[in-house]
Amino acid sequence: MRFVLRILKALALLLVLLVITAGGWLFIRPPELLSVGDGYAAKIVCSNVFIAGRGPRMCFMTMSRRPEIRCCGSCVSASTATTTA
């Protein structure tokens, strides 16, 4: 029984170290898609609002289905016809 507990503790420690390492790697060297994700999100919202005539809320619902830009937010200014993300 002690042997099984040791193995479970070792596996838990390994899992924690793996998560910390992956988080550090994403912080130090993020993938390119994360670096350009805000611009991509702004482009999608801008196209949908000012060209297609959809509302910002509908654009956000459409964007939230795409996993690569789900974490990006956006702000639409109708007075200046700009979108920032």
C-alpha positions in Angstrom: 0.0 0.0 0.0 2.8 2.4 0.8 4.4 1.7 -2.6 1.2 2.6 -4.4 1.0 5.9 -2.4 4.6 6.7 -3.4 3.9 6.1 -7.0 0.7 8.2 -6.9 2.6 11.1 -5.2 5.4 10.8 -7.8 2.8 11.0 -10.6 1.1 14.0 -9.0 4.4 15.8 -8.7 5.3 15.0 -12.3 2.0 16.3 -13.4 2.4 19.6 -11.4 6.0 20.0 -12.9 4.6 19.4 -16.4 1.9 22.0 -16.0 4.4 24.6 -14.6 6.9 23.9 -17.4 4.2 24.2 -20.1 3.0 27.5 -18.5 6.5 28.8 -18.4 7.1 27.9 -22.0 3.9 29.7 -23.1 4.9 32.7 -21.2 8.5 32.9 -22.4 7.9 31.8 -26.0 4.3 32.0 -27.0 3.1 30.5 -30.3 2.8 33.0 -33.2 -1.0 32.7 -33.2 -1.2 34.0 -29.7 1.0 37.0 -30.7 -1.2 38.0 -33.6 -4.5 36.9 -32.1 -5.6 40.4 -31.1 -5.1 41.8 -34.6 -6.9 38.8 -36.1 -9.9 39.3 -33.7 -10.1 43.0 -34.5 -10.1 42.3 -38.2 -12.9 39.8 -37.9 -15.0 42.1 -35.7 -14.3 45.1 -38.0 -15.3 43.1 -41.1 -18.5 41.8 -39.5 -19.6 45.1 -38.1 -18.6 47.7 -40.7 -18.8 45.6 -43.9 -21.4 42.9 -43.2 -23.5 45.1 -41.0 -23.8 42.6 -38.1 -23.8 43.7 -34.5 -20.8 43.4 -32.2 -22.6 41.0 -29.9 -23.2 38.6 -32.9 -19.6 38.9 -33.9 -18.5 37.9 -30.4 -20.7 34.9 -30.5 -19.2 33.9 -33.8 -15.7 34.4 -32.5 -16.3 32.5 -29.3 -16.7 29.3 -31.4 -13.2 29.6 -32.7 -10.7 28.2 -30.1 -7.7 30.1 -31.4 -9.2 33.5 -30.7 -11.6 32.7 -27.9 -9.4 34.5 -25.3 -9.3 37.8 -27.3 -11.7 40.6 -26.6 -12.6 43.5 -28.8 -14.0 47.1 -28.6 -16.0 48.7 -31.5 -16.2 52.5 -31.9 -19.0 53.4 -34.3 -18.2 57.1 -34.2 -14.6 56.6 -35.5 -15.3 53.4 -37.3 -12.5 51.5 -35.6 -12.1 48.2 -33.8 -9.4 47.4 -31.2 -8.7 44.1 -29.6 
